[in-house]
Amino acid sequence: MTPLIQLKILSGALDELTEGQIVLRGVVDPASLGGLLKPTYQRETLRKAKIEELMNAFRSSTGRVPDVELAVRGERYGCTDSGGTYTITGDVYIIDGLQRISAARQFASDGGKPLVGAMIHFGTTEEWERERFDILNMCRTRLSPNVLLRNRAAQCPSLARLYDLCADESFALYQRVTWSQYMRREELLTALSFLKTVMRLHSKFGAGRYVAVSGLWQALPPMMSAVGHTTMIDNIKTFFQLLDSAWGIRGILYKDRATHLKFGFLFALADVISAYPEFWSGKILRIDRDVQKKIGQFGLNDPNVRAMACSTSSIGLLSRLIVDHINSGKRTRRLVVSGSYPGGTRRAV
């Protein structure tokens, strides 16, 4: 007969839920993590990069992650208390927190001591656990990247400058960028799209096309240092002032109609401006009035353009259309691309 698994819960205490169910709350002994079972209703373990992000939570100053929920299935189990250390003998399944437990196991194998809080249910069935799993995951609201960026601004001065810029009345996007879980009616752009646009605009000065939020805030400080803090802020103002002058930002009432503020169009235009030296005087962004006027004549009302403005897969094509539009009717100082865009050799003639 296969021996029953032992799970140790440190600093444990019994608790009674509102429906009368008795549960145990405490901290999982790191040595017991390996014995926790993955039920059939659980999702697969996430990719290594995600587990690494969770491991960073264990390495942080608090060293904690949200509590997990475990289930001691059936009636064939034992539970003993020795001064707040509970020893549970039986099959213990992971209802909620598989990724956190996977990260804790890896952290422990690397020599760390992960603190994983847990609530343990007793005498469960697989059917009850599956229903609990569905309830927890259907009702959970995923934390917005905008909130993560706002919180990171407290520790990252470069990101704090961008956060403060959005509260600057002289900025075209004054009070128009959301750094919260939900976007208010007057807000037009998420903090994530804003930051990605800023990074792409300055990608010639550093790594500017990260996708992960953690990659963005790590790449921003060296980029801002290379460009210059004041210069980078001025460049951002110049870029969004171009959009405000061409199509309007401050007076927008219905963001669904603002094609020029869709992430696909913002990224495409930022890529074009970043790529060509005609737009730059050293590290300073300069856009001539004639070029501003020409950009403002780009056909945003074209149904195909509106569709591409909402798609990441069409950024390269949209960039080429913008370049072709700027070049149309010009015999000199045309933007010429050699090779594919982006990534080819670019020159202005």
N, C-alpha and C positions, 0 to 999 in steps of 0.2 A: 504493500500500500504506500502510495506517495505521501511523505510527511507533509503536514499542513505548514504553511508559511507563517513565520512570526513577524509581526510589525510592531515596532516600538514607537510610542507617541510620548514626547517629552513635554513637560509643563502642561499636562492634560487636565481637562475638567469636563464633567458631564453637563449637558445643557438640554433643556426641553424646548422644542419648537412650538409655535403657536398651535399647531394641529395635534400636539401631545406627543410627538415622536421624540425619543431620547437619542441624542447624538453626542459624540465625543469631539471636543475641539482641542487642538494642541499643535505641536511642531513635530514633523516626521524626523525620526532619527536618520541621519544620512546613511548609516549602515543598512537601513531597512529599505531604501529606495529600490534596490534591485529586485525585491520580491513582489513589488506591486504588479498586478496583472492588467494587460490591455484587453478589454472586451471586444466583441465583434462589432459593436455599434460605433466604436471610436473611429475617427478619421485617421489618416496616415500621419506618421511623423513628418513634420515640415523639413524643408531643405536646411542644409548645414548653416547657411548664412543667417537664417531666422533663429536657429538654436543658439548661434553665437551671440546674437543680439540679446537673447534672454540671459545668457551667461553673464553678459555685461551688467545686468541688473543685480546678479549675485555679487559681482565685484564692486558695486557701488557702495557709497557710504552707509546706506541702510541695509544693503544685502538682502532685501526682501522682494518677493513677488506676491501678487494676489493669492489668497488661499485656494487650495484645490479641494475637490470633493471626492471622497472615496466611499466604497461600499463593501461591507462585509456580507457576502452573499450566503443565503440559506440560514439554517439553524445550527450547523455544525461548526461552531467556533467557540473560543474561550477568550475571556477578557479579564485580566488581573491588574490591580492597581498597587503600586509600591511607591508611596510618597509623591504622587503626581506623575509617575512614569508608568504608562499603561502598556501592557504587552498583550497584543491581540494575536491569537492563533487561529488561522483560517484563511480562506481565499479572499483577498482584498483586491477589488477592481477599481480602476480609475474612471470615475464618471466624468469629471471635468478637470482639465489641467494636464493633459498628456504632454503638451509641448514644454510646460514648465518643469514637469518631472523629468523629461528627457534631458533638458538643459541641466537640471540639478544633478542627474546621474553623471553627465559628462564633467561637470564642474567638480564633483566629488572625486571622480577618477583622476582628475588633474591635481588633486591634493587639496582642493577647497572644502569648505564646510558650509554647504548651502542651507539656508533657513527656509523651509517650506511649511507654511501653516496649512492645516487641513481640518476639514469637518468630515467626520466618519459616520455613515449611516449603518445600522445593524439590521440583520435579518432580511436583506433585500432579495428581490428576484430580478432576473435579467429584463423582464418586461417593465418593471418599475424603474429600473436604472435607465433604460432606453427612453422612457417618457421624460424622466428628469433631465437627461442629456439634451433632448429636443427642446424642452422648455428653456433651459439655460442658454442654449445657443441661438434659438429664434428670438429671444427677448433681449439679447445682449447688443448694445450699441458700440460699434467699433470706434475707438478714439480717433478723432480726426487728426491728420497730419498737421493741420493748421494750429491745433492746440499744442502738439509736440514742438513745433517751431517756436510758438510764443513762449513756451516754458523754457526752451533751450536758449532763448534770447537773454534770459537772466544770467546765463553763464558764458555766453559768447558775445563779446562786445561788437563784433562785426554784424552779427544778426540783429543785435539791439539797435544798431544804427538804421537798419532797414525798417524795423518795427517802429522806431520813432519817426522815420520819414513819412510813414503813412498817417501820422498825426500832425504833419506840417501843413498848414493852410496854403503855403505857396506851391505845394505839390499837386499835380493834376489828379492824383488818386487819393487825395485827402479824404479820409473816412470812407473810402470805397473798397478797401481790402479787408477781408474777414480773417481774423486770427482766432476764431472761435469754433466751437463744434458745429454750429449751424449758421448759415449765411442770412443776414438780415436783408430786408427788401431793398435798402439803399446801397448795399454792397454789391460790387460788380465782379470782383476777382478774388480767388482764394489766395491765401498766403503762399501756398505751395506753388501755384502757377506763377505768382509774382516773383518768387525767388528763382524758379527755374528760368524765367524770362531774363532776369538780371544776370544769371550765370551764363546763359547762352550769349547774351549781348557782349559779355567780357571774356568769352571763351578763348580768344586769342592771347589772353594774359594768364591763362591757367586752365585747369581741368573744369569745364563748365557744363558738362552734359550728364551728370550723375542722375540716376533715377531714385535711388533710395534716399529717404529723408536724412539718414545718418551721413550719407556721402555728401549731401549738399552743405550741411552746416560744418563739416570738416574741411571742405574745399574752399569755402567762402573766405575765412581769415587770410590764408596766404594769397588768394587772388586780390582781396581788398588791399592788402599790404603792398602787393606789386603795383597796383594801379594808383594807390593813394586814396585814403579814406574820403577826403573832400572831393577829389576828382571823380571817384566812382559815384558818389551821391549826385554830383552835378550831371554826370552822364546819364544816370537813371532819370533825372528830371528832364533832360533834353529828349530822351527817347519817348517818354510818355507825354511830354508837351507836344511832340510831333503828332501823336495819335489824337490828342485833344484838339489841336489846330485843324487837323485834316478831317476828323469825323466826330469829334466831341466826346468828352468824358464827363465833365462837371455837370452838364445839363441832361444826362441820360436818365430817363425814368423807367424804361423797360429794358433790362439787360439782355433778354432773349433776342432783341433786334440788333445788339451791338456786336456784329460779326468781327470787328477789329479787336475786340477784347476776348475772343475765344482763344483757348490755349494754342491751337494749331496755327492760327495766324500770327499770334504774338511770337511763337517760337520761330516761325519761318522768317518773319521780318527781322527778328533779332539775329538770326543766322546770317542773313544777307548783310546787315549793317556791320556785324562783326568781321565778315570775310574780306571786305574791300577797303583798301587804304584810303580811298577817296573820302570816306566818312570820318577819317581820324587825323588828328594833328598830334602825333605822339600818342599819348594815352588819353587825350581829350576828344570826346565825341563832338563832331561839328557837322551839321547838316545844312547845306546851302538852301536859301529860300526857293530857288528854282527846283531843287531836288525835292524839297518838302512839298511843293505844289504838285510836282509830278506824282509823287507817292500818293498824295491825296486824291488823285484821279484814278487810282486803281479800282477795278470793277468789283467792289465788295458785294454788289447786288446780284452778281451772276450766281445762279443756283449751284453751279459746280464749285465755285469759290466758297460759298457758304458751307457746303458739305465738307470740303477739305479743311476748312477752318476749325472743324470739330473732330479732326482725326489726326492721330500721331503718325499714321502710316503715310500721310500725304504731305508731310512737312517739306521733304525734298522737292517734290513737284511744285508745291506752292511757292517755295523759294525761287525756283527757276522762272515761274510766271512773273513774280515781282521784279526780278532782274530784267526779264524781257520787256516788261512795261517801262521800267526806268530807261532802258536803252532805246525804246521806240522813238523814231523821229530824230535821233541824235547821230551826227557824223563823227563827232569828237568826244573824248572823255566818256566813251562807252565802257561799261563794266563787262569785261571779257573773262569767261571761265574756260580754262583748259582742263579737260577731264571732267569727271562726274562731280555733281554738287550734292552735298558738301564733301570736301576732302581732296579736290583737285587743286591745281595751281591756279591762283587768281591774280589778275592784274587789271589796272585801269588804263585805258589808252585814250 
